[in-house]
């Protein structure tokens, strides 16, 4: 798992000192990948023990694992920056994401889908709308109806009726759109189960949602910026296939029988 993804997952457990450390590391990744724990502590004006506890709060064994993750990410970014083989770069990114989703435990997502009284997918842009339509189409095969919701009036109406017995999946590229964040915060206050689908980087939406999934983002310079977006569709299809495998007792992570008891 990427460091940003760990931060999104553990954000609610971090204190002010932890956030101060994170801001420094996030802004000086290559430098921090070479620092000792004492040197990083000096840069952040905190003790060695505070740095160690920060790493452990992220779910890591200690500072050595934190530094290893930083080194691996810096090396990967360096290789991508030097590569001019756009096709190979995109294929490698998709292959990595496919492997991560294949191995990811999705049992909690499937449990929520099976237990929810109503299923919703929220989208706020052309790409997200297309992904939402495809999600709805695929899950109809499993007799699961996702209702598509857009920003504005539809989102306002949703907040009037949605309960903790429903489920909302929120699609966003950046995870920082004001409309998306407003909805996510309102759903969290109401105790509604949510899942985010965003780029694999630090973002507020992923920190607000109970479940989080990430797409790989490939930026290609053709003279003008081009963002490859196929990973959005790949992710949705893999989640659907894992769900169907689970329903049939395969290795997609057990989904279980539908249960209309209160979601917990």
C-alpha positions in Angstrom: 0.0 0.0 0.0 1.2 3.5 -0.8 2.1 5.9 2.0 -0.6 8.3 0.9 -3.2 5.5 1.1 -2.0 4.6 4.6 -2.4 8.2 5.6 -5.9 8.4 4.2 -6.9 5.3 6.2 -5.3 6.3 9.5 -5.9 10.1 9.3 -8.6 10.1 12.1 -6.1 8.5 14.6 -3.4 11.1 14.1 -2.7 14.0 16.4 -1.3 17.5 15.7 2.3 16.3 16.0 1.6 13.5 13.6 0.1 15.8 11.1 3.1 18.1 11.4 5.4 15.2 10.7 3.3 14.1 7.8 3.3 17.5 6.2 7.1 17.7 6.3 7.5 14.1 4.9 4.9 14.7 2.2 6.7 17.8 1.0 10.2 16.4 1.2 9.8 12.7 0.3 13.2 12.2 -1.4 15.1 13.9 1.4 13.2 12.0 4.1 13.9 8.7 2.3 17.6 9.3 3.2 17.3 10.7 6.7 17.9 8.8 9.9 15.1 8.8 12.5 17.1 11.3 14.6 17.7 13.6 11.6 14.0 13.6 10.7 13.1 14.3 14.3 15.4 17.3 14.2 13.8 18.6 11.0 10.3 18.3 12.5 11.4 19.5 16.0 10.1 16.4 17.6 11.7 13.5 19.4 12.9 10.2 18.0 10.0 8.5 19.9 7.4 10.7 18.4 8.7 9.8 14.9 8.5 6.1 15.8 5.0 6.4 17.2 3.9 8.2 14.0 5.1 5.3 11.8 3.3 2.8 14.1 0.1 4.8 13.9 0.2 4.4 10.1 0.3 0.6 10.7 4.0 0.2 10.1 6.4 -1.8 12.2 8.7 1.2 12.7 10.7 4.0 11.0 12.7 1.6 8.9 9.6 0.4 7.1 8.4 4.0 6.7 11.7 5.0 5.1 11.7 1.9 2.9 8.2 2.9 1.5 9.5 6.4 0.8 12.5 5.0 -1.1 10.4 2.6 -3.2 8.0 5.4 -4.1 10.8 7.8 -5.0 12.5 5.2 -7.2 9.2 4.4 -8.9 8.5 8.0 -9.6 12.0 8.6 -10.9 11.8 5.7 -13.3 8.4 6.9 -14.6 9.8 10.4 -15.1 12.7 9.1 -17.1 10.6 6.7 -19.2 9.4 7.9 -22.6 7.7 4.6 -23.4 4.1 5.9 -22.8 2.5 2.6 -23.7 4.7 0.6 -21.3 4.2 3.1 -18.6 0.5 2.9 -18.8 0.5 -0.9 -19.0 2.8 -1.2 -16.0 0.5 1.1 -14.0 -2.6 -0.9 -14.9 -0.9 -4.2 -14.1 0.1 -3.0 -10.7 -3.4 -1.8 -9.9 -4.9 -5.0 -11.1 -2.7 -7.0 -8.8 -3.5 -4.8 -5.8 -7.3 -5.1 -6.4 -7.0 -8.9 -7.0 -5.3 -9.3 -3.6 -7.4 -6.8 -1.7 -9.8 -8.1 0.9 -13.2 -6.7 -0.3 -15.4 -8.7 2.2 -16.5 -5.6 4.1 -17.6 -3.9 0.8 -19.5 -7.0 -0.2 -21.1 -7.3 3.2 -22.3 -3.7 3.1 -23.7 -4.1 -0.5 -25.6 -7.2 0.6 -27.1 -5.7 3.7 -28.0 -2.3 2.4 -31.6 -1.5 1.7 -30.6 1.0 -1.0 -27.5 1.3 -3.1 -26.3 4.7 -4.5 -23.4 5.8 -6.6 -22.5 9.5 -6.7 -20.7 11.1 -9.6 -19.9 14.7 -10.4 -18.2 14.8 -13.8 -18.4 13.3 -17.3 -15.9 10.6 -16.5 -17.4 9.7 -13.2 -20.9 9.6 -14.9 -19.7 7.1 -17.4 -18.1 4.9 -14.7 -21.3 5.1 -12.6 -23.4 3.9 -15.6 -21.1 1.0 -16.1 -21.2 0.1 -12.4 -25.0 0.1 -12.5 -25.1 -2.0 -15.6 -22.7 -4.7 -14.3 -24.3 -5.1 -10.8 -27.7 -5.6 -12.4 -26.4 -9.0 -13.4 -26.2 -9.7 -9.6 -29.7 -8.3 -9.1 -28.2 -5.3 -7.3 -29.6 -1.9 -8.2 -27.4 1.1 -7.8 -29.2 4.5 -8.1 -27.1 7.2 -9.8 -26.9 10.5 -8.0 -25.5 13.8 -9.3 -24.5 17.0 -7.5 -27.1 19.6 -6.9 -30.8 18.8 -6.4 -30.3 15.0 -6.5 -27.7 15.1 -3.8 -30.0 17.3 -1.6 -32.9 14.9 -2.1 -30.6 12.0 -1.2 -29.7 13.6 2.1 -33.4 14.0 3.0 -34.1 10.2 2.7 -30.8 8.3 3.1 -30.3 6.3 6.3 -27.6 4.2 8.0 -29.2 1.2 6.4 -28.2 2.4 2.9 -24.8 2.6 1.1 -23.3 5.3 -1.0 -20.2 4.9 -3.3 -18.6 8.2 -4.2 -16.6 8.6 -7.4 -14.0 11.4 -7.6 -10.7 11.8 -9.4 -9.1 14.2 -7.0 -11.1 13.6 -3.9 -11.2 17.3 -3.2 -14.2 18.7 -5.1 -16.2 20.9 -2.7 -19.5 19.3 -3.7 -18.2 15.8 -3.2 -16.7 16.7 0.2 -19.9 18.4 1.4 -21.9 15.3 0.5 -19.3 13.0 2.2 -19.3 15.0 5.4 -23.2 15.0 5.5 -23.3 11.3 5.0 -20.7 10.7 7.7 -22.7 12.8 10.2 -25.8 10.6 9.4 -23.8 7.4 9.9 -24.3 6.3 6.3 -21.8 3.6 5.1 -19.7 5.1 2.3 -16.9 4.1 0.0 -14.6 6.4 -2.0 -13.0 5.8 -5.4 -10.2 8.2 -6.0 -6.6 8.5 -7.3 -4.1 6.8 -5.0 -2.8 9.9 -3.2 -3.6 11.9 -0.1 -7.1 13.3 -0.4 -9.9 14.4 1.9 -12.7 12.2 0.5 -10.8 9.0 1.2 -10.3 10.2 4.7 -14.0 10.8 5.2 -15.2 7.5 3.9 -15.3 4.2 5.7 -14.1 2.2 2.7 -11.6 3.4 0.1 -10.5 2.2 -3.3 -7.9 3.7 -5.6 -7.2 4.0 -9.3 -3.8 4.3 -10.9 -3.3 7.7 -12.5 -0.9 8.0 -15.5 0.0 11.4 -16.7 1.4 11.5 -20.2 3.0 14.6 -21.9 2.1 14.8 -25.5 2.8 18.5 -25.6 -0.4 18.8 -23.7 -1.3 16.9 -20.6 -3.2 13.7 -21.0 -4.6 11.7 -18.1 -5.2 8.0 -18.7 -8.6 7.1 -17.2 -9.1 3.5 -18.1 -8.2 2.4 -14.6 -11.6 3.7 -13.3 -13.4 1.2 -15.5 -10.9 -1.6 -14.8 -11.4 -1.1 -11.0 -15.2 -1.3 -11.3 -15.1 -4.5 -13.4 -12.7 -6.2 -11.0 -14.8 -5.3 -8.0 -17.9 -6.7 -9.8 -16.0 -9.9 -10.7 -14.7 -10.4 -7.2 -18.3 -9.9 -5.9 -19.6 -12.6 -8.2 -16.8 -14.9 -7.3 -17.6 -14.4 -3.6 -21.3 -15.1 -4.2 -20.4 -18.4 -5.9 -18.0 -19.4 -3.1 -14.9 -18.5 -5.1 -11.9 -16.6 -3.8 -13.3 -13.0 -4.3 -13.7 -12.7 -0.5 -16.9 -14.0 1.0 -19.9 -11.8 0.5 -22.4 -13.9 2.4 -26.2 -14.0 2.2 -28.1 -10.8 2.2 -28.9 -9.8 5.8 -31.4 -7.0 6.4 -30.3 -6.4 10.0 -28.9 -3.0 10.9 -25.5 -2.2 9.5 -22.8 -1.9 12.1 
